[in-house]
Amino acid sequence: MEWPATLAPDDEPLGDPPPSPPPSNKPPVIRNFTHTAVGTVVTFTGRVEDENPGGLTVRLGGPAAMDNKAVTTDAAGYFTLTVNMGGQTGEVWARTTDREGLESASVYTNVY
């Protein structure tokens, strides 16, 4: 048998290469979660890393002043939330869920 001088993609002797696996979704990760305080007003900031970080809801909780607090990420995954904590202190947590339903681990910062 004589091989053609140039092989077309479908004429490879061993067949087509295997297809690439579909991209896998990974849980989102919250990075650089921190806060700054001026008096009783506390500003929380951070960034969500995900395949699609924009428009995700980051939920925050901890002391009573943080009940039902949430913020939406910008297109790059950054978020900022300012809360008057009325002098309350303690551990504040943040977490998010991506569009495919995977939840991040909780991250924490201590407000003194």
Biopython code that builds the backbone (N, CA, C, O; Angstrom):
import numpy as np
from Bio.PDB.StructureBuilder import StructureBuilder

atoms = [
    (1, "MET", "N", (0.837, -1.160, 0.000)),
    (1, "MET", "CA", (0.000, 0.000, 0.000)),
    (1, "MET", "C", (0.887, 1.230, 0.000)),
    (1, "MET", "O", (1.903, 1.282, 0.693)),
    (2, "GLU", "N", (0.496, 2.200, -0.772)),
    (2, "GLU", "CA", (1.273, 3.431, -0.857)),
    (2, "GLU", "C", (0.502, 4.545, -0.170)),
    (2, "GLU", "O", (-0.679, 4.748, -0.451)),
    (3, "TRP", "N", (1.162, 5.270, 0.731)),
    (3, "TRP", "CA", (0.547, 6.372, 1.455)),
    (3, "TRP", "C", (0.555, 7.620, 0.600)),
    (3, "TRP", "O", (1.507, 7.846, -0.147)),
    (4, "PRO", "N", (-0.498, 8.446, 0.690)),
    (4, "PRO", "CA", (-0.490, 9.703, -0.048)),
    (4, "PRO", "C", (0.617, 10.606, 0.498)),
    (4, "PRO", "O", (1.014, 10.474, 1.656)),
    (5, "ALA", "N", (1.103, 11.504, -0.318)),
    (5, "ALA", "CA", (2.196, 12.398, 0.073)),
    (5, "ALA", "C", (1.784, 13.288, 1.247)),
    (5, "ALA", "O", (2.593, 13.549, 2.137)),
    (6, "THR", "N", (0.558, 13.746, 1.255)),
    (6, "THR", "CA", (0.069, 14.616, 2.329)),
    (6, "THR", "C", (-1.208, 14.009, 2.895)),
    (6, "THR", "O", (-2.127, 13.654, 2.157)),
    (7, "LEU", "N", (-1.246, 13.898, 4.215)),
    (7, "LEU", "CA", (-2.425, 13.344, 4.852)),
    (7, "LEU", "C", (-3.382, 14.463, 5.236)),
    (7, "LEU", "O", (-2.969, 15.469, 5.813)),
    (8, "ALA", "N", (-4.626, 14.294, 4.924)),
    (8, "ALA", "CA", (-5.663, 15.207, 5.393)),
    (8, "ALA", "C", (-5.979, 14.819, 6.834)),
    (8, "ALA", "O", (-5.684, 13.694, 7.237)),
    (9, "PRO", "N", (-6.571, 15.719, 7.624)),
    (9, "PRO", "CA", (-6.840, 15.385, 9.032)),
    (9, "PRO", "C", (-7.594, 14.078, 9.221)),
    (9, "PRO", "O", (-7.316, 13.351, 10.175)),
    (10, "ASP", "N", (-8.532, 13.757, 8.351)),
    (10, "ASP", "CA", (-9.302, 12.520, 8.515)),
    (10, "ASP", "C", (-8.590, 11.309, 7.937)),
    (10, "ASP", "O", (-9.084, 10.188, 8.056)),
    (11, "ASP", "N", (-7.426, 11.519, 7.307)),
    (11, "ASP", "CA", (-6.704, 10.416, 6.694)),
    (11, "ASP", "C", (-5.534, 9.945, 7.551)),
    (11, "ASP", "O", (-4.678, 9.205, 7.064)),
    (12, "GLU", "N", (-5.477, 10.358, 8.821)),
    (12, "GLU", "CA", (-4.364, 9.956, 9.670)),
    (12, "GLU", "C", (-4.384, 8.445, 9.836)),
    (12, "GLU", "O", (-5.446, 7.849, 10.022)),
    (13, "PRO", "N", (-3.200, 7.820, 9.769)),
    (13, "PRO", "CA", (-3.152, 6.360, 9.862)),
    (13, "PRO", "C", (-3.737, 5.815, 11.156)),
    (13, "PRO", "O", (-4.275, 4.708, 11.154)),
    (14, "LEU", "N", (-3.652, 6.549, 12.258)),
    (14, "LEU", "CA", (-4.145, 6.041, 13.532)),
    (14, "LEU", "C", (-5.503, 6.600, 13.892)),
    (14, "LEU", "O", (-5.963, 6.401, 15.016)),
    (15, "GLY", "N", (-6.161, 7.292, 12.978)),
    (15, "GLY", "CA", (-7.475, 7.864, 13.254)),
    (15, "GLY", "C", (-7.356, 9.266, 13.824)),
    (15, "GLY", "O", (-6.259, 9.778, 14.047)),
    (16, "ASP", "N", (-8.490, 9.862, 14.051)),
    (16, "ASP", "CA", (-8.517, 11.220, 14.590)),
    (16, "ASP", "C", (-8.023, 11.215, 16.035)),
    (16, "ASP", "O", (-8.193, 10.229, 16.752)),
    (17, "PRO", "N", (-7.409, 12.325, 16.459)),
    (17, "PRO", "CA", (-7.024, 12.397, 17.870)),
    (17, "PRO", "C", (-8.274, 12.444, 18.738)),
    (17, "PRO", "O", (-9.336, 12.870, 18.285)),
    (18, "PRO", "N", (-8.143, 12.007, 19.980)),
    (18, "PRO", "CA", (-9.325, 12.021, 20.844)),
    (18, "PRO", "C", (-9.793, 13.455, 21.076)),
    (18, "PRO", "O", (-8.979, 14.378, 21.111)),
    (19, "PRO", "N", (-11.099, 13.642, 21.235)),
    (19, "PRO", "CA", (-11.603, 14.992, 21.479)),
    (19, "PRO", "C", (-11.127, 15.495, 22.841)),
    (19, "PRO", "O", (-10.884, 14.708, 23.755)),
    (20, "SER", "N", (-10.999, 16.804, 22.962)),
    (20, "SER", "CA", (-10.625, 17.397, 24.244)),
    (20, "SER", "C", (-11.766, 17.201, 25.231)),
    (20, "SER", "O", (-12.938, 17.272, 24.862)),
    (21, "PRO", "N", (-11.416, 16.955, 26.486)),
    (21, "PRO", "CA", (-12.496, 16.805, 27.472)),
    (21, "PRO", "C", (-13.210, 18.141, 27.665)),
    (21, "PRO", "O", (-12.601, 19.196, 27.487)),
    (22, "PRO", "N", (-14.476, 18.109, 28.023)),
    (22, "PRO", "CA", (-15.183, 19.370, 28.252)),
    (22, "PRO", "C", (-14.552, 20.091, 29.435)),
    (22, "PRO", "O", (-14.036, 19.450, 30.351)),
    (23, "PRO", "N", (-14.590, 21.433, 29.421)),
    (23, "PRO", "CA", (-14.012, 22.145, 30.563)),
    (23, "PRO", "C", (-14.776, 21.785, 31.833)),
    (23, "PRO", "O", (-16.003, 21.693, 31.837)),
    (24, "SER", "N", (-14.025, 21.587, 32.899)),
    (24, "SER", "CA", (-14.696, 21.193, 34.139)),
    (24, "SER", "C", (-14.968, 22.423, 34.992)),
    (24, "SER", "O", (-14.154, 23.343, 35.069)),
    (25, "ASN", "N", (-16.109, 22.415, 35.618)),
    (25, "ASN", "CA", (-16.478, 23.497, 36.516)),
    (25, "ASN", "C", (-15.845, 23.215, 37.873)),
    (25, "ASN", "O", (-15.922, 22.102, 38.393)),
    (26, "LYS", "N", (-15.226, 24.232, 38.429)),
    (26, "LYS", "CA", (-14.639, 24.117, 39.752)),
    (26, "LYS", "C", (-15.395, 25.048, 40.690)),
    (26, "LYS", "O", (-15.943, 26.059, 40.250)),
    (27, "PRO", "N", (-15.430, 24.719, 41.973)),
    (27, "PRO", "CA", (-16.124, 25.602, 42.913)),
    (27, "PRO", "C", (-15.463, 26.981, 42.931)),
    (27, "PRO", "O", (-14.255, 27.096, 42.726)),
    (28, "PRO", "N", (-16.246, 28.011, 43.174)),
    (28, "PRO", "CA", (-15.655, 29.343, 43.280)),
    (28, "PRO", "C", (-14.786, 29.428, 44.537)),
    (28, "PRO", "O", (-14.973, 28.676, 45.494)),
    (29, "VAL", "N", (-13.837, 30.361, 44.510)),
    (29, "VAL", "CA", (-12.943, 30.595, 45.647)),
    (29, "VAL", "C", (-12.963, 32.087, 45.948)),
    (29, "VAL", "O", (-12.816, 32.909, 45.044)),
    (30, "ILE", "N", (-13.144, 32.434, 47.210)),
    (30, "ILE", "CA", (-13.088, 33.835, 47.617)),
    (30, "ILE", "C", (-11.671, 34.124, 48.089)),
    (30, "ILE", "O", (-11.151, 33.454, 48.982)),
    (31, "ARG", "N", (-11.052, 35.133, 47.475)),
    (31, "ARG", "CA", (-9.681, 35.531, 47.803)),
    (31, "ARG", "C", (-9.677, 36.912, 48.445)),
    (31, "ARG", "O", (-10.579, 37.719, 48.219)),
    (32, "ASN", "N", (-8.659, 37.169, 49.241)),
    (32, "ASN", "CA", (-8.390, 38.495, 49.810)),
    (32, "ASN", "C", (-9.582, 39.073, 50.567)),
    (32, "ASN", "O", (-9.838, 40.275, 50.495)),
    (33, "PHE", "N", (-10.308, 38.229, 51.287)),
    (33, "PHE", "CA", (-11.440, 38.720, 52.082)),
    (33, "PHE", "C", (-10.889, 39.441, 53.303)),
    (33, "PHE", "O", (-10.193, 38.845, 54.125)),
    (34, "THR", "N", (-11.201, 40.710, 53.414)),
    (34, "THR", "CA", (-10.687, 41.532, 54.504)),
    (34, "THR", "C", (-11.676, 42.635, 54.820)),
    (34, "THR", "O", (-12.723, 42.746, 54.181)),
    (35, "HIS", "N", (-11.343, 43.446, 55.803)),
    (35, "HIS", "CA", (-12.216, 44.555, 56.168)),
    (35, "HIS", "C", (-11.385, 45.737, 56.660)),
    (35, "HIS", "O", (-10.235, 45.587, 57.075)),
    (36, "THR", "N", (-11.997, 46.907, 56.601)),
    (36, "THR", "CA", (-11.449, 48.110, 57.232)),
    (36, "THR", "C", (-12.582, 48.722, 58.038)),
    (36, "THR", "O", (-13.746, 48.648, 57.646)),
    (37, "ALA", "N", (-12.232, 49.329, 59.170)),
    (37, "ALA", "CA", (-13.247, 49.918, 60.038)),
    (37, "ALA", "C", (-12.906, 51.373, 60.314)),
    (37, "ALA", "O", (-11.752, 51.725, 60.561)),
    (38, "VAL", "N", (-13.932, 52.204, 60.264)),
    (38, "VAL", "CA", (-13.848, 53.599, 60.677)),
    (38, "VAL", "C", (-15.002, 53.803, 61.652)),
    (38, "VAL", "O", (-16.159, 53.904, 61.246)),
    (39, "GLY", "N", (-14.681, 53.861, 62.928)),
    (39, "GLY", "CA", (-15.728, 53.905, 63.934)),
    (39, "GLY", "C", (-16.513, 52.608, 63.896)),
    (39, "GLY", "O", (-15.932, 51.526, 63.971)),
    (40, "THR", "N", (-17.829, 52.710, 63.781)),
    (40, "THR", "CA", (-18.678, 51.509, 63.742)),
    (40, "THR", "C", (-18.983, 51.057, 62.313)),
    (40, "THR", "O", (-19.659, 50.048, 62.111)),
    (41, "VAL", "N", (-18.483, 51.807, 61.316)),
    (41, "VAL", "CA", (-18.735, 51.472, 59.914)),
    (41, "VAL", "C", (-17.599, 50.586, 59.409)),
    (41, "VAL", "O", (-16.428, 50.960, 59.473)),
    (42, "VAL", "N", (-17.964, 49.404, 58.905)),
    (42, "VAL", "CA", (-16.984, 48.418, 58.453)),
    (42, "VAL", "C", (-17.215, 48.138, 56.970)),
    (42, "VAL", "O", (-18.345, 47.909, 56.538)),
    (43, "THR", "N", (-16.135, 48.161, 56.200)),
    (43, "THR", "CA", (-16.207, 47.866, 54.768)),
    (43, "THR", "C", (-15.487, 46.547, 54.512)),
    (43, "THR", "O", (-14.310, 46.393, 54.839)),
    (44, "PHE", "N", (-16.210, 45.601, 53.924)),
    (44, "PHE", "CA", (-15.678, 44.280, 53.592)),
    (44, "PHE", "C", (-15.370, 44.237, 52.096)),
    (44, "PHE", "O", (-16.155, 44.720, 51.280)),
    (45, "THR", "N", (-14.235, 43.662, 51.746)),
    (45, "THR", "CA", (-13.858, 43.549, 50.340)),
    (45, "THR", "C", (-13.288, 42.161, 50.074)),
    (45, "THR", "O", (-12.850, 41.467, 50.992)),
    (46, "GLY", "N", (-13.301, 41.773, 48.817)),
    (46, "GLY", "CA", (-12.720, 40.501, 48.406)),
    (46, "GLY", "C", (-12.922, 40.301, 46.918)),
    (46, "GLY", "O", (-13.437, 41.174, 46.220)),
    (47, "ARG", "N", (-12.508, 39.140, 46.448)),
    (47, "ARG", "CA", (-12.655, 38.814, 45.026)),
    (47, "ARG", "C", (-12.984, 37.339, 44.882)),
    (47, "ARG", "O", (-12.371, 36.487, 45.525)),
    (48, "VAL", "N", (-13.965, 37.046, 44.025)),
    (48, "VAL", "CA", (-14.353, 35.665, 43.743)),
    (48, "VAL", "C", (-13.622, 35.205, 42.482)),
    (48, "VAL", "O", (-13.684, 35.858, 41.440)),
    (49, "GLU", "N", (-12.937, 34.086, 42.592)),
    (49, "GLU", "CA", (-12.333, 33.447, 41.422)),
    (49, "GLU", "C", (-13.263, 32.334, 40.969)),
    (49, "GLU", "O", (-13.631, 31.460, 41.754)),
    (50, "ASP", "N", (-13.642, 32.375, 39.695)),
    (50, "ASP", "CA", (-14.534, 31.361, 39.136)),
    (50, "ASP", "C", (-14.436, 31.464, 37.619)),
    (50, "ASP", "O", (-13.903, 32.443, 37.097)),
    (51, "GLU", "N", (-14.946, 30.466, 36.912)),
    (51, "GLU", "CA", (-14.967, 30.516, 35.455)),
    (51, "GLU", "C", (-15.777, 31.710, 34.963)),
    (51, "GLU", "O", (-15.481, 32.272, 33.908)),
    (52, "ASN", "N", (-16.795, 32.096, 35.722)),
    (52, "ASN", "CA", (-17.691, 33.225, 35.428)),
    (52, "ASN", "C", (-17.913, 34.010, 36.717)),
    (52, "ASN", "O", (-18.956, 33.832, 37.347)),
    (53, "PRO", "N", (-16.983, 34.875, 37.143)),
    (53, "PRO", "CA", (-17.100, 35.494, 38.459)),
    (53, "PRO", "C", (-18.072, 36.672, 38.555)),
    (53, "PRO", "O", (-18.460, 37.053, 39.659)),
    (54, "GLY", "N", (-18.466, 37.246, 37.440)),
    (54, "GLY", "CA", (-19.336, 38.418, 37.478)),
    (54, "GLY", "C", (-20.772, 38.077, 37.820)),
    (54, "GLY", "O", (-21.301, 37.063, 37.364)),
    (55, "GLY", "N", (-21.409, 38.928, 38.627)),
    (55, "GLY", "CA", (-22.820, 38.771, 38.939)),
    (55, "GLY", "C", (-23.144, 37.701, 39.957)),
    (55, "GLY", "O", (-24.308, 37.328, 40.102)),
    (56, "LEU", "N", (-22.133, 37.187, 40.678)),
    (56, "LEU", "CA", (-22.412, 36.187, 41.715)),
    (56, "LEU", "C", (-22.782, 36.891, 43.018)),
    (56, "LEU", "O", (-22.302, 37.990, 43.296)),
    (57, "THR", "N", (-23.624, 36.262, 43.799)),
    (57, "THR", "CA", (-24.023, 36.812, 45.089)),
    (57, "THR", "C", (-23.108, 36.254, 46.173)),
    (57, "THR", "O", (-22.990, 35.040, 46.338)),
    (58, "VAL", "N", (-22.465, 37.154, 46.905)),
    (58, "VAL", "CA", (-21.648, 36.770, 48.059)),
    (58, "VAL", "C", (-22.488, 37.045, 49.293)),
    (58, "VAL", "O", (-22.926, 38.175, 49.511)),
    (59, "ARG", "N", (-22.714, 36.017, 50.103)),
    (59, "ARG", "CA", (-23.473, 36.143, 51.337)),
    (59, "ARG", "C", (-22.498, 36.304, 52.497)),
    (59, "ARG", "O", (-21.462, 35.640, 52.538)),
    (60, "LEU", "N", (-22.829, 37.185, 53.438)),
    (60, "LEU", "CA", (-21.991, 37.415, 54.607)),
    (60, "LEU", "C", (-22.810, 37.202, 55.861)),
    (60, "LEU", "O", (-24.026, 37.392, 55.850)),
    (61, "GLY", "N", (-22.162, 36.811, 56.934)),
    (61, "GLY", "CA", (-22.851, 36.595, 58.187)),
    (61, "GLY", "C", (-21.891, 36.636, 59.351)),
    (61, "GLY", "O", (-20.690, 36.836, 59.173)),
    (62, "GLY", "N", (-22.417, 36.450, 60.527)),
    (62, "GLY", "CA", (-21.617, 36.481, 61.748)),
    (62, "GLY", "C", (-22.402, 37.180, 62.832)),
    (62, "GLY", "O", (-23.493, 36.730, 63.182)),
    (63, "PRO", "N", (-21.870, 38.292, 63.390)),
    (63, "PRO", "CA", (-22.618, 39.042, 64.397)),
    (63, "PRO", "C", (-23.978, 39.478, 63.847)),
    (63, "PRO", "O", (-24.176, 39.527, 62.633)),
    (64, "ALA", "N", (-24.912, 39.796, 64.749)),
    (64, "ALA", "CA", (-26.287, 40.134, 64.351)),
    (64, "ALA", "C", (-26.350, 41.236, 63.299)),
    (64, "ALA", "O", (-27.245, 41.221, 62.454)),
    (65, "ALA", "N", (-25.425, 42.187, 63.329)),
    (65, "ALA", "CA", (-25.432, 43.275, 62.341)),
    (65, "ALA", "C", (-25.209, 42.759, 60.924)),
    (65, "ALA", "O", (-25.463, 43.478, 59.957)),
    (66, "MET", "N", (-24.740, 41.530, 60.791)),
    (66, "MET", "CA", (-24.453, 40.947, 59.475)),
    (66, "MET", "C", (-25.574, 40.037, 58.979)),
    (66, "MET", "O", (-25.444, 39.436, 57.913)),
    (67, "ASP", "N", (-26.666, 39.924, 59.724)),
    (67, "ASP", "CA", (-27.782, 39.074, 59.295)),
    (67, "ASP", "C", (-28.313, 39.517, 57.930)),
    (67, "ASP", "O", (-28.543, 40.703, 57.692)),
    (68, "ASN", "N", (-28.499, 38.551, 57.050)),
    (68, "ASN", "CA", (-29.085, 38.774, 55.720)),
    (68, "ASN", "C", (-28.312, 39.781, 54.867)),
    (68, "ASN", "O", (-28.916, 40.514, 54.084)),
    (69, "LYS", "N", (-27.007, 39.825, 55.005)),
    (69, "LYS", "CA", (-26.192, 40.727, 54.184)),
    (69, "LYS", "C", (-25.691, 39.966, 52.962)),
    (69, "LYS", "O", (-25.284, 38.807, 53.052)),
    (70, "ALA", "N", (-25.729, 40.647, 51.815)),
    (70, "ALA", "CA", (-25.244, 40.051, 50.573)),
    (70, "ALA", "C", (-24.812, 41.170, 49.640)),
    (70, "ALA", "O", (-25.264, 42.309, 49.761)),
    (71, "VAL", "N", (-23.940, 40.833, 48.717)),
    (71, "VAL", "CA", (-23.438, 41.788, 47.734)),
    (71, "VAL", "C", (-23.197, 41.014, 46.437)),
    (71, "VAL", "O", (-22.924, 39.814, 46.465)),
    (72, "THR", "N", (-23.298, 41.705, 45.312)),
    (72, "THR", "CA", (-23.077, 41.088, 44.001)),
    (72, "THR", "C", (-21.695, 41.467, 43.480)),
    (72, "THR", "O", (-21.271, 42.615, 43.608)),
    (73, "THR", "N", (-21.001, 40.507, 42.895)),
    (73, "THR", "CA", (-19.668, 40.766, 42.352)),
    (73, "THR", "C", (-19.752, 41.563, 41.056)),
    (73, "THR", "O", (-20.744, 41.494, 40.331)),
    (74, "ASP", "N", (-18.678, 42.335, 40.776)),
    (74, "ASP", "CA", (-18.605, 43.026, 39.489)),
    (74, "ASP", "C", (-18.125, 42.030, 38.428)),
    (74, "ASP", "O", (-17.952, 40.849, 38.729)),
    (75, "ALA", "N", (-17.912, 42.481, 37.217)),
    (75, "ALA", "CA", (-17.563, 41.591, 36.101)),
    (75, "ALA", "C", (-16.273, 40.810, 36.357)),
    (75, "ALA", "O", (-16.115, 39.697, 35.855)),
    (76, "ALA", "N", (-15.353, 41.380, 37.131)),
    (76, "ALA", "CA", (-14.085, 40.715, 37.418)),
    (76, "ALA", "C", (-14.126, 39.896, 38.709)),
    (76, "ALA", "O", (-13.130, 39.270, 39.071)),
    (77, "GLY", "N", (-15.257, 39.894, 39.403)),
    (77, "GLY", "CA", (-15.394, 39.109, 40.618)),
    (77, "GLY", "C", (-15.159, 39.866, 41.910)),
    (77, "GLY", "O", (-15.235, 39.271, 42.985)),
    (78, "TYR", "N", (-14.872, 41.173, 41.842)),
    (78, "TYR", "CA", (-14.631, 41.964, 43.052)),
    (78, "TYR", "C", (-15.951, 42.347, 43.724)),
    (78, "TYR", "O", (-16.976, 42.523, 43.066)),
    (79, "PHE", "N", (-15.895, 42.469, 45.046)),
    (79, "PHE", "CA", (-17.077, 42.922, 45.785)),
    (79, "PHE", "C", (-16.654, 43.812, 46.948)),
    (79, "PHE", "O", (-15.556, 43.686, 47.489)),
    (80, "THR", "N", (-17.567, 44.719, 47.317)),
    (80, "THR", "CA", (-17.390, 45.623, 48.457)),
    (80, "THR", "C", (-18.742, 45.790, 49.130)),
    (80, "THR", "O", (-19.750, 46.020, 48.462)),
    (81, "LEU", "N", (-18.762, 45.676, 50.439)),
    (81, "LEU", "CA", (-19.983, 45.877, 51.199)),
    (81, "LEU", "C", (-19.644, 46.695, 52.439)),
    (81, "LEU", "O", (-18.734, 46.341, 53.190)),
    (82, "THR", "N", (-20.371, 47.786, 52.656)),
    (82, "THR", "CA", (-20.171, 48.632, 53.827)),
    (82, "THR", "C", (-21.378, 48.487, 54.747)),
    (82, "THR", "O", (-22.524, 48.600, 54.312)),
    (83, "VAL", "N", (-21.099, 48.231, 56.041)),
    (83, "VAL", "CA", (-22.144, 47.977, 57.027)),
    (83, "VAL", "C", (-21.839, 48.776, 58.294)),
    (83, "VAL", "O", (-20.694, 48.817, 58.745)),
    (84, "ASN", "N", (-22.855, 49.405, 58.862)),
    (84, "ASN", "CA", (-22.706, 50.004, 60.184)),
    (84, "ASN", "C", (-22.993, 48.890, 61.187)),
    (84, "ASN", "O", (-24.140, 48.483, 61.369)),
    (85, "MET", "N", (-21.940, 48.407, 61.832)),
    (85, "MET", "CA", (-22.088, 47.277, 62.749)),
    (85, "MET", "C", (-22.453, 47.730, 64.161)),
    (85, "MET", "O", (-22.590, 46.894, 65.055)),
    (86, "GLY", "N", (-22.613, 49.037, 64.378)),
    (86, "GLY", "CA", (-23.073, 49.522, 65.675)),
    (86, "GLY", "C", (-22.193, 49.107, 66.837)),
    (86, "GLY", "O", (-22.678, 48.974, 67.961)),
    (87, "GLY", "N", (-20.914, 48.902, 66.589)),
    (87, "GLY", "CA", (-19.992, 48.510, 67.652)),
    (87, "GLY", "C", (-19.892, 47.013, 67.871)),
    (87, "GLY", "O", (-19.098, 46.573, 68.702)),
    (88, "GLN", "N", (-20.675, 46.213, 67.150)),
    (88, "GLN", "CA", (-20.582, 44.751, 67.295)),
    (88, "GLN", "C", (-19.241, 44.270, 66.761)),
    (88, "GLN", "O", (-18.703, 44.828, 65.805)),
    (89, "THR", "N", (-18.717, 43.242, 67.382)),
    (89, "THR", "CA", (-17.452, 42.647, 66.940)),
    (89, "THR", "C", (-17.638, 41.149, 66.795)),
    (89, "THR", "O", (-18.640, 40.587, 67.238)),
    (90, "GLY", "N", (-16.668, 40.514, 66.175)),
    (90, "GLY", "CA", (-16.694, 39.068, 66.042)),
    (90, "GLY", "C", (-16.260, 38.619, 64.666)),
    (90, "GLY", "O", (-15.839, 39.412, 63.824)),
    (91, "GLU", "N", (-16.375, 37.324, 64.469)),
    (91, "GLU", "CA", (-15.953, 36.715, 63.211)),
    (91, "GLU", "C", (-17.042, 36.889, 62.156)),
    (91, "GLU", "O", (-18.198, 36.532, 62.383)),
    (92, "VAL", "N", (-16.669, 37.440, 61.004)),
    (92, "VAL", "CA", (-17.587, 37.606, 59.876)),
    (92, "VAL", "C", (-17.162, 36.621, 58.795)),
    (92, "VAL", "O", (-15.976, 36.509, 58.485)),
    (93, "TRP", "N", (-18.121, 35.913, 58.224)),
    (93, "TRP", "CA", (-17.833, 34.945, 57.167)),
    (93, "TRP", "C", (-18.437, 35.413, 55.844)),
    (93, "TRP", "O", (-19.358, 36.229, 55.809)),
    (94, "ALA", "N", (-17.890, 34.872, 54.764)),
    (94, "ALA", "CA", (-18.434, 35.117, 53.424)),
    (94, "ALA", "C", (-18.353, 33.819, 52.633)),
    (94, "ALA", "O", (-17.428, 33.025, 52.805)),
    (95, "ARG", "N", (-19.348, 33.615, 51.755)),
    (95, "ARG", "CA", (-19.334, 32.457, 50.838)),
    (95, "ARG", "C", (-20.235, 32.780, 49.656)),
    (95, "ARG", "O", (-21.068, 33.685, 49.720)),
    (96, "THR", "N", (-20.056, 32.029, 48.581)),
    (96, "THR", "CA", (-20.843, 32.242, 47.376)),
    (96, "THR", "C", (-21.116, 30.914, 46.699)),
    (96, "THR", "O", (-20.497, 29.899, 47.018)),
    (97, "THR", "N", (-22.049, 30.931, 45.762)),
    (97, "THR", "CA", (-22.386, 29.761, 44.956)),
    (97, "THR", "C", (-22.327, 30.183, 43.495)),
    (97, "THR", "O", (-22.845, 31.238, 43.129)),
    (98, "ASP", "N", (-21.690, 29.353, 42.650)),
    (98, "ASP", "CA", (-21.610, 29.727, 41.228)),
    (98, "ASP", "C", (-22.880, 29.320, 40.482)),
    (98, "ASP", "O", (-23.789, 28.728, 41.064)),
    (99, "ARG", "N", (-22.931, 29.639, 39.202)),
    (99, "ARG", "CA", (-24.131, 29.392, 38.394)),
    (99, "ARG", "C", (-24.454, 27.911, 38.228)),
    (99, "ARG", "O", (-25.590, 27.552, 37.919)),
    (100, "GLU", "N", (-23.456, 27.052, 38.434)),
    (100, "GLU", "CA", (-23.686, 25.611, 38.307)),
    (100, "GLU", "C", (-24.032, 24.980, 39.654)),
    (100, "GLU", "O", (-24.186, 23.763, 39.750)),
    (101, "GLY", "N", (-24.155, 25.808, 40.695)),
    (101, "GLY", "CA", (-24.573, 25.313, 42.000)),
    (101, "GLY", "C", (-23.451, 24.877, 42.924)),
    (101, "GLY", "O", (-23.719, 24.338, 43.998)),
    (102, "LEU", "N", (-22.189, 25.099, 42.532)),
    (102, "LEU", "CA", (-21.082, 24.734, 43.410)),
    (102, "LEU", "C", (-20.823, 25.860, 44.398)),
    (102, "LEU", "O", (-20.771, 27.030, 44.017)),
    (103, "GLU", "N", (-20.661, 25.507, 45.669)),
    (103, "GLU", "CA", (-20.482, 26.509, 46.717)),
    (103, "GLU", "C", (-19.014, 26.624, 47.103)),
    (103, "GLU", "O", (-18.279, 25.637, 47.138)),
    (104, "SER", "N", (-18.607, 27.856, 47.390)),
    (104, "SER", "CA", (-17.239, 28.095, 47.856)),
    (104, "SER", "C", (-17.110, 27.654, 49.307)),
    (104, "SER", "O", (-18.102, 27.445, 50.006)),
    (105, "ALA", "N", (-15.874, 27.518, 49.735)),
    (105, "ALA", "CA", (-15.612, 27.369, 51.160)),
    (105, "ALA", "C", (-15.859, 28.723, 51.808)),
    (105, "ALA", "O", (-15.734, 29.756, 51.150)),
    (106, "SER", "N", (-16.204, 28.730, 53.069)),
    (106, "SER", "CA", (-16.369, 29.983, 53.791)),
    (106, "SER", "C", (-14.997, 30.565, 54.104)),
    (106, "SER", "O", (-14.044, 29.841, 54.394)),
    (107, "VAL", "N", (-14.923, 31.909, 54.036)),
    (107, "VAL", "CA", (-13.717, 32.630, 54.434)),
    (107, "VAL", "C", (-14.109, 33.542, 55.594)),
    (107, "VAL", "O", (-15.281, 33.884, 55.752)),
    (108, "TYR", "N", (-13.128, 33.934, 56.402)),
    (108, "TYR", "CA", (-13.430, 34.655, 57.634)),
    (108, "TYR", "C", (-12.517, 35.857, 57.831)),
    (108, "TYR", "O", (-11.377, 35.872, 57.366)),
    (109, "THR", "N", (-13.033, 36.858, 58.522)),
    (109, "THR", "CA", (-12.238, 37.977, 59.003)),
    (109, "THR", "C", (-12.789, 38.355, 60.361)),
    (109, "THR", "O", (-13.999, 38.287, 60.574)),
    (110, "ASN", "N", (-11.934, 38.750, 61.277)),
    (110, "ASN", "CA", (-12.351, 39.111, 62.638)),
    (110, "ASN", "C", (-12.451, 40.617, 62.766)),
    (110, "ASN", "O", (-11.474, 41.330, 62.536)),
    (111, "VAL", "N", (-13.620, 41.102, 63.131)),
    (111, "VAL", "CA", (-13.847, 42.529, 63.358)),
    (111, "VAL", "C", (-13.707, 42.765, 64.857)),
    (111, "VAL", "O", (-14.411, 42.141, 65.651)),
    (112, "TYR", "N", (-12.806, 43.658, 65.248)),
    (112, "TYR", "CA", (-12.557, 43.960, 66.677)),
    (112, "TYR", "C", (-13.188, 45.274, 67.047)),
    (112, "TYR", "O", (-13.093, 45.702, 68.197)),
]
sb = StructureBuilder()
sb.init_structure("model")
sb.init_model(0)
sb.init_chain("A")
sb.init_seg("    ")
for serial, (resi, resn, name, xyz) in enumerate(atoms, 1):
    if name == "N":
        sb.init_residue(resn, " ", resi, " ")
    sb.init_atom(name, np.array(xyz, "f"), 0.0, 1.0, " ", f" {name:<3s}", serial, name[0])
structure = sb.get_structure()
